Amino acid sequence: MKKIIKRISFFILGVTIILLTVIYFAFFDMVFLPTGTLIAQSSSSDGTYTVRAYQVIGGTTVSDSIRAELIFNNSNRMPKNIYWNYRESEVIIDWIDDDTVLINGVELDVPHEKFDFRNQ
């Protein structure tokens, strides 16, 4: 009897971990965002970073979105998604200084900060 209870407990624990992982990646992480079409890009004044903005066409049932990624020009780091906002189809990118970018009115300290409308 103890073996069966142990197996059921491990099964429930495994299913719970898988479910929580799926929920995290679906609602809180920016790794699996759609790619979109490149509509703008802007580099910092010192050339360390480039922000590329993409328009993600939602289709008939979902509004358009804007995704922006940070490119590390002087290193081999992978691009990092730093901006994801729903119901936007245009983007304005302004650099305040070498490490601070303003994307559609949202100020971000790169490379540490990111904006995701799902977490607001």
N, C-alpha and C positions, 0 to 999 in steps of 0.2 A: 504493500500500500504506500509506503514511504517513497518507493522508486517512482510510482505513478505521479504522486504529488510533486516530486522533484522535477520530473520531466515536464509536467504541465506548467510549473512555475518558470522553468527555463524557456518554454515555448512562449508564454505570455510576455516574459521579459524581452525576448528576441523580437516579437511582433511589435511591442511598444517602442523599442529602440528604432526599428525600421520606420515605423509610422512617424515618430518625432523627427527623424532625419529627413523624410520626405516633406513634412510640413515646414521645416526650417528652410530647405532649399527652394520650396515653392513660394514662400511668403516673406522670407527675411534675408536671403542671400542674393547677390547680384551676379552670380556666376553664370546662370543659365538664361540670361535675358536674350531676347531676339536680337539679331544683328542689325537690321535696318539698312537704310541708304544714307551714305555720307552726304551731309548738307552743309557742313561748315567745319573749319579747323582754325586754330590760332595757337601760336607759340609764345611762351614767356619771353620777356625782353632779353634774358641772358641765354636763351636757347636750351635750357635744361629740360623743360617740359613742353609738350604739345597736347592740346585738348582737341579731340575729334568728336563732333556731334553727329548723331545719326537719327533720322526720322524713321520710326517704326509705324508702318501703315496698319491701322487696326482692322480695317474691313468694314463690313456692314453692321456688325453687332458690337464692336469695340472701338473706342476712340483712338486717335493717333497718340503716339508717345514720343518723347525725346530721350535718347540714351547718349551719354557722353563718357568717353574713356580718356584716361590719362596715359600718354606715351612718354616713356623715360628715354630721352634722346641720347644721353651720355652713358647709358648702361644697358646691359642685356636683360633687364627685367621685362616681364610680360606686361602688356597693357592692363590697366586697372580701371574697372567701371567706377566712375565717381558720381554720376548723375543719372537719375531715372525718374521722369515725371510724366504723369498721365494727362491726357487732354491738352497736349501741346503739339503744334506742328511746325513751329519756327523756333529758332534759337539765336540768342545774342550772347556772345562770349567776349568778356572784357577782362584783361589782366590788371589787377590793382597794383601788384608788385610781383617779384619773381616767384613767390610762393603762394600767392592768393589770387584766385580766379573768381569772377562773377559770371554765373551761367543763369540767364533768365531771372536775374535778381537774387539768386541764391549765392551767397559768398562761401567759398570753400578754401580751407588751408590745405594745399596739396603738399605731399601725397597722403596726409593723414585723415582728412575728412571726406565724407561722401554724403550725398543726398539721395534718399529713396522715399518716394511719396507713400509707400506702403508702411513705413515706420513712423510716420508723423502723427 
